[in-house]
Amino acid sequence: NATTFLVLHAKNLNITEAKLTSSGGGMATVTYLPEYEMVYLDFFASPIAVGEVTLEIDYIGVLNERDNTGFYREFFWKAIGEISYLLAGNFQPIYARK
């Protein structure tokens, strides 16, 4: 069935814009649900049809460096005295929203 909304995990994210770039397009009204660490994207003006769609989200987020959960930055020694960094993800259900 077509829908007019999407609900996504959004812990520590500031979504500045969400839009559909397929199925007729349309901008979403963004409503945060902080008690659930989620965001509600309302596409009431242009319902999302059944089938493949593309959702573009502009956001600002904090890259986790304290623990290895969610999307985080890790370092490694490239050579003696030379540190390099990589980005990794630990998306087990409890960490996926980070």
C-alpha positions, -999 to 999 in steps of 0.1 A, spaced: 0 0 0 11 36 -6 21 55 25 25 91 35 52 87 62 84 70 72 98 65 107 135 61 111 161 57 139 179 90 144 199 90 176 223 120 176 212 131 141 200 165 130 180 159 97 180 192 78 161 179 47 144 148 35 130 144 0 120 117 -25 138 119 -58 116 93 -74 79 85 -75 70 121 -82 93 136 -56 82 155 -25 97 172 5 90 158 40 80 176 71 105 164 98 93 157 133 117 144 160 105 118 185 134 122 211 119 99 237 122 71 211 154 83 194 135 84 161 123 108 134 90 110 116 91 120 80 57 131 67 51 132 29 15 141 32 16 163 1 29 134 -21 23 99 -9 50 73 -15 38 48 -41 44 11 -39 77 1 -56 113 14 -57 119 49 -45 149 70 -36 150 89 -4 177 117 0 184 128 36 207 158 45 218 155 80 244 165 106 256 138 130 283 131 155 308 105 146 311 82 176 346 80 190 339 68 226 329 32 220 328 10 190 290 11 185 269 24 156 290 43 130 323 51 145 359 61 139 388 38 148 425 43 145 453 20 136 491 23 133 500 26 96 537 26 105 557 32 136 546 66 148 521 71 121 484 68 130 457 64 104 419 63 108 391 43 94 353 44 96 334 13 107 300 2 117 286 -20 145 249 -22 136 236 -48 160 199 -39 168 207 -20 200 235 1 182 220 6 148 203 39 156 237 56 165 
